[in-house]
């Protein structure tokens, strides 16, 4: 069946034909593609078209598609059983890698997605502090948990969903939202809500309003102000964990949060999330402490095995310098192509995550990210797709470079991108 035929069937059976809104390609106004195979840095759709892939399953595939070590580990695990619902050895192996790699994590609890990780982290912060307010940043996205869907990025920003239907006002009112990178706004929120703020949650490098790096000193400011007010600092490293360095953004910027949320790369392409922190904090979770959180499939052996293989490979290869070099080449070359064509743009990149914005403004918060010409972005997306380059179908997302993107692939992608820009 072709892309079109499969999607037509999907439309009858799934809301909007998809299981996650951004897959419907609505913001880029084109027919969604249906992917049937991925190998290295390339994917193929049901019509047989091949694409150089910078979507990378929205971040997990730092080793590229069907990485042989991950596939091998998964096969081995599958042969022993799909799920036990009791402790299995892979959980301990993955926990030991996480504790070893992420600086602030001494104890970790595995869940099944990034959303579960942030939801549980917030509950833990509220349980420990006995406070109810959560402070988040405009345009940061932490999954679809009620308390965190206010002024969110990712699909919520993509579709311009203003409010939070389905989320009672009383719940939404417990979330304080301030602009990313604004120390002043955070300071005023603490002045107003003082000691009622349970936690501040932040993507240390925002990825869900497009890539927006923290201003110098912003993360350490958050560290200090939370500590001074007895609030907990939560780093949502679902995207940045194991991507910006072995130890994520916290290692890169030298800041230890109280709780870290992980996902994506952690599961090597399988559905895994986690939250972790110092022992004294994590000991408040049941069965050690009173804060309840559970899951039938949490710590699933197949998913854990994929995670172990992925993290071990990252430790062995230490690919971070090469990833950044390739991302820099890609960003700078695209910037030159756009300048030559006279198209206003800003390209933000940190490590192996990047976003092309079509604006003259410096992009440092959600407001400036929204100044990007999203109509032009949609044209750009379609032109790239036609030439065989896949990027996220939304302005407010990150492109990901993987270890499977070799220099030749970056060069080939740039040739395709050049053609696409010519046709814009
Ligand atoms: N966390 C992804 C956005 N950055 C999720 C993609 C989706 O919404 O499907």
Boltz pocket constraint, residues with backbone or C-beta under 6 A from the ligand:
constraints:
  - pocket:
      binder: B
      contacts: [[A, 20], [A, 21], [A, 22], [A, 23], [A, 58], [A, 154], [A, 155], [A, 207], [A, 208], [A, 396], [A, 397]]
      max_distance: 6.0
